[in-house]
Amino acid sequence: MSTTMTQRLSAARLERMHTVLSGYIDRGEMPGIVALVSRGKTVHVEALGALSFGGSPMKRDAIFRIASMTKPITAAAAMILVEECRLRLDDPVDEFLPELASRKVLRRIDAPLDDVVPAKRAITLRDVLTFRLGLGAVMLWPPAYPIQKAMEVAGLMPGPNPFELTPDDYMKRLGALPLMHQPGEKWMYHTGSDVLGVLIARASGQDFSDFLRERIFVPLGMKDTDFHVPAEKRDRFATSYMRDPATNKLKVHDDPHASRWGKPPAFQSGGGGLVSTADDYLAFCCMMLGKGRYGRTRVLSLASVALMTMDHLTDAQKEGMEMFFGDGHGGFKAGWGFGVGVDTKRVDLCSVPGRFGWVGGIGTAGCSDPRENLAGILLTQRMMESPVPPRVMTDFWTLAYQTIEE
């Protein structure tokens, strides 16, 4: 199924998108895809394949686990509290997250857990938003460093499935471990967004999901975005798959009828817990492209959006994370803002300076390009196998940008 208005996108070249993306279904690389490209009032949607292998046809309103595409939403929620002066970027987070106060720091990332020095300063909200709080995913597998093994034992390792911990338990376990780096010293993936979700809940005095619903989802009309899928929507929930290393074939990761997302989770992950649809996420992208405004509703200030979507990292802070920040990885990987990757130079068709967004490890991606007034959203059911986006994602961005008319 294709739904198209072709005011500012080439109709002929949109057919190329249909052909190329359909190839991934025809070859059995994934059961289904929803792909959306929006430019101004022009919207093109491809709903291809099925909700599962051999299942019902894919539809535009299918619900997907968007994983790390949650991160930009969480950062936007934090900036709402900054605008209300309930949080401040350079204040320590100790008031709301006492578990992170007076920290010890490993002398080296591979040091024993007791080989520590005092933190040189407190962790600030800016550190958490930019993933420079000193905690995060170590990109070494299988776990080899003592801190990695300790995070695994504590149930804190980032992964595709929801944590089975309460927010208080999560923070207690995190607070029992030393920092991997001094606050502000190094960028480390993921953990900052999960910490941010707990911080937002405590600072607002609301359940995190309630805050998101009241301040972002309802104003933007994001009616299917949540941390779980209720029973009445289960028939629109896509099955997710992962590659089985033993057979090199796809196997079910999460079945909608026995899903980990079938009930409200104990831990509402700001780093990767949400489910959503293409049109719901488009509303969020359009708000960001609108500099915080969506229709007549202002969710964020112009200043917040500008701050969120600029690169905040030095070369030294990015060092060792070239898999995230190197060139040629499908875009928005040259820098990091608040919860989003940011392009800083052009290296291919789609990496345009100022473009921002992120990918989800269960096979999704979304970005916004202010220069072209363009948003792109790709929703698949195949889990990524490395931080480098798979070919279907890089092809999608190429296909999106080759459709642009002047």
Buried (B, 14 or more C-beta within 10 A) or exposed (E): EBEBEBEBBBEEBBEBBBEBBBEBBEEEBBBBBBBBBBBEEBBBBBBBBBBBBEBEEBBBBBBBBBBBBBBBBBBBBBBBBBBEEEBEBEBBBBEBBEBBBEBBBBEEBBBEBEEBEEBEEBBBBBBBBBBBBBBBBBBEEEBEBBBBBBBEEBBBBBBBBBBEBEBEBBBEBBBEBBBBBBBBBBBBBBBBBBBBBBBBBBBBEBEBBEBBBEBBBEBBEBBBBBBBBEEEBBBBBBBBBBBEEEEEEBEBBBEBEEBBBBEEBEBBBBBBBBBBBBBBBBBBBBBBBBBBBBEEEBBBBEEBBBBBBBBBBEEEBBEBBEEBBEEEBBBBBBBBBBBBBBBBEBBBBBBBBBBBBBBBBBBBBBBBBBEBBBBBBBBBBBBBEEBBBBEBBBBBBBBBBBBBEE
